[in-house]
Amino acid sequence: MTTPNILFVGESWIKHITHMKGFDQFTSVEYEEGASVFLACLNAAGFDVTYIRAHEISVKFPTNLAELQKFDVVVLSDIGSNSFLLTDDTFLRSKITPNRLQLVADFVAAGGGLVKVGGYMSFTGIDARARYGMSPLAPVLPVELLPYDDRIEAPEGISPEVHMPDHPAIGAAAAPWPMLLGYNKTIAKPGSEIIATVGPDPLVVTGTHGRGRVVAFTSDLAPHWAPPGFLKWDGYTRLWTSLMNWAAHRE
């Protein structure tokens, strides 16, 4: 069985920093990527991964279903809906363009896989800016989204609880799982499968849309919500490769 082709989107950012030194100040710019451990795990497991960084979505994300169907699974991680809906042609030039999130919804309905990963710009997100509940992905996801800032911060650490340890979506990633430092609060939809929770809320939820499969992982795959102990956990690779294979109908 061949490994799935993965389209991974997000997990990059640019920081514009003001340095204040007494009377004087200056600015600097830094670029960072957060998914190095995750991508290294998938690559080591033989997955074919195409990475579209946050600032590349406008020019690199597929604009038709045929292009998107070259992949088996789309992973959206810590990137808000505006990056897909307000591309340069639409926002800067007022051109009519394809709705890229509707394309993802159509991709799933036709049999593709979607894995939605949490973060400050995922689900509803910080200050409700990610806005996926207002997007074409709202009916696709196996969870209902809150209409306001959905972050649950747990600086003391919160332990995931696995309810379906034999579910093929998590493979051999047996409990106990390491602590996390936060997550996006969601509500599981009727008919979805709640594989794992954090506190009273869903952590890993699976569902279907049309012929496709969908996973919601409501915490992060990278810092800060996923601390070093989670990234170094021996089940980390098994968890993510299993989720990808399940979403691709290859468990």
C-alpha atoms as one frame of an Amber mdcrd trajectory, in Angstrom:
protein
   0.000   0.000   0.000   1.451   3.356  -1.012   1.552   6.222   1.461  -0.819
   9.150   0.835   0.108  12.398  -0.880  -0.302  15.165   1.681  -0.913  18.872
   1.080   0.152  20.648   4.264  -0.829  24.302   4.659   0.050  26.824   7.365
   2.338  26.767  10.422   4.498  29.695   9.321   4.550  33.347  10.334   6.457
  36.616  10.026   7.207  38.733  13.101   7.716  42.501  12.880   9.498  43.471
  16.098  10.070  46.901  17.608  13.240  47.107  19.749  13.175  49.977  22.258
  16.520  51.043  23.763  16.110  54.132  25.869  15.428  57.104  23.595  15.968
  55.067  20.431  14.114  52.304  18.686  14.471  50.168  15.579  12.555  47.344
  13.949  13.467  43.909  12.701  11.627  41.161  10.857  11.826  37.426  11.543
  10.356  34.477   9.640   9.529  31.248  11.458   8.062  27.820  10.722   6.541
  25.663  13.432   5.987  22.264  11.850   9.560  20.999  11.485   9.075  17.996
  13.796   5.723  17.082  12.237   7.062  17.309   8.670  10.205  15.367   9.554
   8.055  12.563  10.979   5.898  12.311   7.848   8.904  12.462   5.537  10.727
   9.774   7.538   7.616   7.584   7.282   7.708   7.864   3.490   4.826  10.290
   2.982   4.904  12.551  -0.053   4.333  16.014   1.459   3.838  19.307  -0.354
   4.184  22.283   1.980   2.417  25.567   1.255   3.476  28.198   3.766   1.044
  30.801   5.049   2.318  33.601   2.815   2.272  31.334  -0.255  -1.433  30.440
  -0.182  -2.467  33.238  -2.528  -0.225  32.005  -5.345   0.297  28.293  -4.637
  -2.931  26.843  -3.250  -4.917  24.935  -5.938  -7.619  26.939  -7.688  -9.606
  24.022  -9.126 -10.744  20.606  -7.971  -8.548  18.698 -10.417  -5.400  20.280
  -8.934  -6.548  19.535  -5.403  -7.334  15.915  -6.244  -3.654  15.255  -6.934
  -3.507  14.905  -3.160  -5.101  12.377  -0.849  -5.251  14.535   2.274  -5.283
  18.281   2.933  -3.937  19.400   6.327  -4.777  22.917   7.527  -2.795  23.915
  10.601  -2.868  27.257  12.429  -3.910  29.326   9.420  -7.067  31.439   9.312
  -9.847  31.360   6.736  -9.039  34.856   5.442  -5.808  33.600   3.896  -7.907
  31.410   1.574 -10.816  33.785   1.032  -8.940  37.086   0.598  -6.193  36.252
  -1.859  -4.258  38.999  -3.640  -6.438  38.952  -6.747  -9.609  39.407  -4.712
  -8.429  41.709  -1.923  -6.013  43.895  -3.881  -7.498  43.777  -7.384 -11.216
  43.079  -6.757 -11.162  40.088  -9.105 -13.632  37.213  -8.904 -11.656  34.117
  -7.901 -12.420  30.533  -6.814 -13.408  30.069  -3.189 -10.521  27.883  -2.064
 -12.304  26.656   1.066 -15.303  25.619  -1.024 -12.833  23.675  -3.170 -11.626
  21.877  -0.041 -15.245  21.081   0.873 -15.856  19.721  -2.645 -12.596  17.753
  -2.443 -13.763  16.032   0.747 -17.260  15.366  -0.594 -15.663  13.641  -3.587
 -13.628  11.312  -1.356 -10.619  13.317  -0.191  -9.343  13.584   3.368  -9.154
  16.688   5.549  -7.222  17.053   8.799  -7.902  20.308  10.653  -5.337  21.077
  13.356  -5.805  23.643  16.108  -3.925  26.761  17.085  -4.401  30.488  17.557
  -5.578  30.852  13.946  -7.605  27.647  13.715 -11.293  26.790  14.185 -12.621
  30.113  15.611  -9.274  31.247  16.985  -7.908  34.164  18.958 -10.339  37.091
  19.024 -12.539  34.946  16.726 -10.262  35.851  13.798  -9.836  32.419  12.208
 -13.586  32.396  11.426 -13.959  28.847  10.061 -17.484  28.726  11.442 -18.359
  31.376   8.836 -16.686  29.450   6.007 -17.630  26.590   3.638 -15.721  24.203
   5.932 -18.219  24.632   8.779 -20.550  21.841   7.528 -17.567  19.639   6.644
 -15.902  19.540  10.051 -17.020  16.924  12.616 -17.263  19.618  15.299 -19.366
  22.727  15.849 -17.358  25.921  16.326 -17.919  28.625  18.897 -18.904  32.130
  17.683 -16.288  33.764  19.952 -12.631  33.306  20.930 -12.404  29.551  21.507
  -8.968  29.210  23.132  -8.621  27.233  26.337  -5.237  28.031  27.859  -3.844
  25.469  30.307  -0.393  26.657  31.459  -0.499  24.036  34.211  -0.775  21.317
  31.559  -3.793  19.216  30.668  -3.721  15.472  30.052  -5.540  14.004  27.041
  -7.870  11.093  27.720  -8.181   8.452  25.001 -11.673   6.961  24.771 -11.244
   4.793  21.662  -7.710   3.334  21.909  -8.396   0.771  19.194  -9.621   3.278
  16.616  -7.519   2.950  13.446  -7.206   6.741  13.154  -4.725   6.791  16.052
  -3.023   3.492  15.272  -0.636   2.344  17.959  -0.443   5.707  19.744  -1.477
   4.152  23.022  -2.329   6.112  26.166  -1.105   7.841  28.188  -0.487  10.818
  25.926   1.748  13.672  27.157   0.274  16.883  28.493  -0.776  19.765  26.271
  -0.874  23.471  27.139  -4.131  24.430  25.462  -6.626  23.813  22.683  -9.557
  25.228  20.729 -12.878  24.492  22.424 -15.374  22.831  20.065 -18.532  20.728
  20.317 -18.633  17.307  18.673 -21.418  16.938  16.114 -23.934  14.091  16.424
 -22.651  11.016  14.634 -18.985  11.937  14.943 -16.502   9.776  16.841 -14.804
  11.338  19.869 -11.532   9.448  20.045  -9.836  11.609  22.674 -10.718  14.538
  24.915  -8.970  17.228  26.942 -10.953  18.015  30.048 -14.626  18.071  29.016
 -13.916  18.934  25.389 -12.997  17.055  22.197  -9.335  16.660  21.213  -9.489
  14.119  18.373 -12.783  13.798  16.515 -13.429  11.959  13.262 -16.315  12.146
  10.859 -17.322  11.935   7.230 -18.563  14.368   4.611 -19.862  12.911   1.388
 -17.384  10.186   0.440 -14.511  11.776   2.336 -13.118  11.543   5.847 -12.413
  14.425   8.209 -10.324  14.719  11.386 -10.390  17.559  13.901  -7.355  17.725
  16.204  -8.172  20.676  18.415  -4.747  21.311  19.951  -1.510  22.105  18.128
   1.068  19.892  16.450   3.820  22.352  17.462   4.620  24.793  20.306   3.318
  26.466  22.242   0.275  24.260  22.920   2.304  21.156  22.032   5.278  21.344
  24.442   8.606  19.526  23.998   7.335  16.459  25.859   4.572  15.999  23.292
   6.907  16.497  20.316   9.423  14.002  21.729   6.770  11.443  22.663   7.405
   8.081  21.011   3.759   8.004  19.910   3.927  11.336  18.066   4.863   9.840
  14.698   2.425   6.934  15.085  -0.399   9.332  15.924   0.068  11.621  12.932
   0.845   8.940  10.373  -2.241   7.021  11.521  -4.435  10.112  11.241  -3.157
  10.747   7.707  -3.685   7.152   6.623  -7.181   7.056   8.094  -8.179  10.299
   6.378  -6.864   8.839   3.111  -8.872   5.596   3.544  -5.598   3.678   4.044
  -5.714   2.686   7.696
